Amino acid sequence: MLLVLVLAGCEAAADGGGPASGAGVTGDRESPMATDSGGEASPTSIDMEQSFGGNRPTFPRPDSVRALYVNPEAARSPERLDSLLDLARRTEINAFVLDVKAETGFVTHASRVPLAREVGAVDEARTLDLPALLDRLESEGVYPIGRIVIVKDSVLGRARPELAVQDTAGGVWADSRNLVWLNLHQRPVWDYVIDLAVEATRMGIPEIQWDYVRFPDAGGEDMARARFPGDSAETRTEAVRGFMQQARRRLDALGLGVRMTADVFGATATFGRVASIGQEWDRFIDLLDAAHPMVYPSHYWEGSYGMEEPNARPYEIVRSALEDARRRNEGLEGAGDVRPWLQDFTQGAPRYEAPYVRAQIQATYDAGFTGWMLWNRESRYSAAALQPVTGFPREPRIRVAGELVPVSGRDAALERGAARRQARADSLERARADSLAPGTDGLAGPG
């Protein structure tokens, strides 16, 4: 039941507040599902030097990425983009996550990938001038990350129904929001999104971020109608790994030093494996430069890490989840870094403001990681949570253990919080003992 709640929360994150993203699988790491026909690129008929010019921008890689998600509307708006760039100039922010292909299925630039044009994924009214945007970011010293949503794609799914999840009643399956999902077992799906990644990389994007590299996680009634040709209990994890292997080969073959990262459920870091969606930490982390667990406190269930109200405990939830991720990486050869998505949006009580956001950033550092990304679907951020380039004028206050404390006071606040929880537990135990004492009205007393 707890895992069902986690999955439902993560899907809510993807649609309303975040990117989206059991027993082990037997067999060796190079299973048949994890191989392809030799890693050859699918034909795209793209001459990138001709199509986009030969002056590819270059971006020094930050030692630690501190990024904001910039949605397509903000990227297209001169006023919004200026505002976000000004925030980057004034604070520690050094990177933007930009949609190359959004969860709508539309590609955000004037792509030359044939399938994108064939199915109508290139809508000129929606496109932005990506080469000009990259030139601007280069001049500002902001590192761009290209986000590509994979299986959540109503455009391709409706145009090419054989690539979509199928409905047991016939035709294409859609979830309760009437959204169509692609079937990750279908190799043309792999080719399509990797073609888009190759194109974006040749235009100058130095890092590709895969999102929705998984199977859908809709409610029980919806999933009961879903059919995945090529599916079995073992092959979902192998489909995720196989896709990442093929993407890694093709991107590496470009010789441009592109980085490859992926968004994953926070539950994948906590439990190690979320079998229903095909994400298993040990089966992908060696193929990535970094994994991005979505550790939004609002999406954890009551009782997570001993917290009655996880959303009100941003520091504790994020630190605990990332410590799980760090432990999973220990001893794994070639394991990629961990760079979490953090919550800068409000979903339920309490209202998320600067102390809640800064608490998550501090928790990331305290868990042993140095990079992070903030998610807000509207691309509107809590500027006061970000360290100015000149440093904080005074010690920032963060939300820890139900208190608003200076950063240096977090350990003491955690101790007080633990003492309060223990006192409550002791009180409940005494009340239980009293109710069971002979001579009382408790269950063990005389009737």
TAMO-V602958 format. One record per backbone hydrogen bond with DSSP energy under -0.5 kcal/mol. CO is the residue of the C=O (numbers start at 0). NH is the residue of the N-H. Records with the same first field share a line. If there is no record, write none. Layout:
CO = NH + NH
This chain:
0 = 4
1 = 5
2 = 6
3 = 7
4 = 8
5 = 9
6 = 10
7 = 11
8 = 12
9 = 13
10 = 14
11 = 15 + 16
12 = 16 + 17
18 = 20
19 = 211
20 = 264
28 = 30
30 = 33
31 = 34
44 = 46
45 = 47
46 = 50
47 = 51
48 = 52
53 = 55
59 = 61
64 = 371
65 = 93 + 94
66 = 373
67 = 96
68 = 70
69 = 98
70 = 74
71 = 75
72 = 76
75 = 77
76 = 80
77 = 81
78 = 82
79 = 83
80 = 84
81 = 85
82 = 86
83 = 87
84 = 88
85 = 89
86 = 90
89 = 388
93 = 142
94 = 67
95 = 97 + 144
96 = 69
97 = 146
99 = 107
100 = 148
101 = 104
103 = 154
105 = 101
107 = 127
108 = 110
112 = 116
113 = 117
114 = 118
115 = 120 + 121
116 = 119
120 = 106 + 122
121 = 123
122 = 125 + 126
127 = 129
128 = 132
129 = 133
130 = 134
131 = 135
132 = 136
133 = 137
134 = 138
135 = 139
136 = 140 + 141
137 = 140
140 = 142
142 = 95
143 = 205
144 = 97 + 146
145 = 208
146 = 99 + 100
147 = 210
150 = 152 + 181
152 = 156
153 = 157
154 = 158
155 = 159
159 = 162
160 = 163
162 = 182
164 = 172
165 = 226
166 = 169
170 = 166
172 = 180
174 = 177
178 = 174
179 = 152
180 = 164
181 = 183
182 = 185
184 = 186
185 = 188 + 189
186 = 190
187 = 191
188 = 192
189 = 193
190 = 194
191 = 195
192 = 196
193 = 197
194 = 198
195 = 199
196 = 200
197 = 201
198 = 202
199 = 203 + 204
200 = 203
202 = 56
205 = 258
206 = 145
207 = 209 + 260
208 = 147
209 = 262
210 = 149
211 = 150 + 213
218 = 222
219 = 223
220 = 224
221 = 224
222 = 225
224 = 167
226 = 165 + 228
227 = 230
231 = 235
233 = 237
234 = 238
235 = 239
236 = 240
237 = 241
238 = 242
239 = 243
240 = 244
241 = 245
242 = 246
243 = 247
244 = 248
245 = 249
246 = 250
247 = 251
248 = 252
249 = 253
250 = 253 + 255
251 = 254
258 = 207
259 = 288 + 289
260 = 209
261 = 291
263 = 293
264 = 267 + 268
265 = 268 + 269
266 = 270
267 = 271
271 = 280
272 = 274
273 = 276 + 277 + 278
274 = 277
276 = 214
277 = 279
278 = 273
279 = 282
280 = 283 + 284
283 = 286 + 287
284 = 287 + 335
288 = 336
289 = 261
290 = 292 + 338
291 = 263
292 = 294 + 340
293 = 265 + 295
295 = 298
296 = 299
300 = 303
302 = 305
303 = 306
305 = 307
306 = 302
308 = 311
309 = 312
312 = 316
313 = 317
314 = 318
315 = 319
316 = 320
317 = 321
318 = 322
319 = 323
320 = 324
321 = 325
322 = 326
323 = 327
324 = 328
325 = 329
328 = 331
330 = 332
331 = 334
336 = 290
339 = 341 + 372
340 = 294
341 = 343 + 374
344 = 346
350 = 352
352 = 355 + 356
353 = 357
354 = 358 + 398
355 = 359
356 = 360
357 = 361
358 = 362
359 = 363
360 = 364
361 = 365
362 = 366
363 = 368
364 = 367
370 = 339
371 = 66
372 = 341
373 = 68 + 375
374 = 343
375 = 378
380 = 382
381 = 384
382 = 385
386 = 91
387 = 390
395 = 406
397 = 399 + 404
398 = 314
399 = 402
402 = 399 + 404
404 = 397
405 = 408
406 = 409
408 = 412
409 = 413
410 = 414
411 = 415
412 = 416
413 = 417
414 = 418
415 = 419
416 = 420
417 = 421
418 = 422
419 = 423
420 = 424
421 = 425
422 = 426
423 = 427
424 = 428
425 = 429
426 = 430
427 = 431
428 = 432
429 = 433
430 = 434
431 = 435
433 = 436
436 = 439
441 = 444
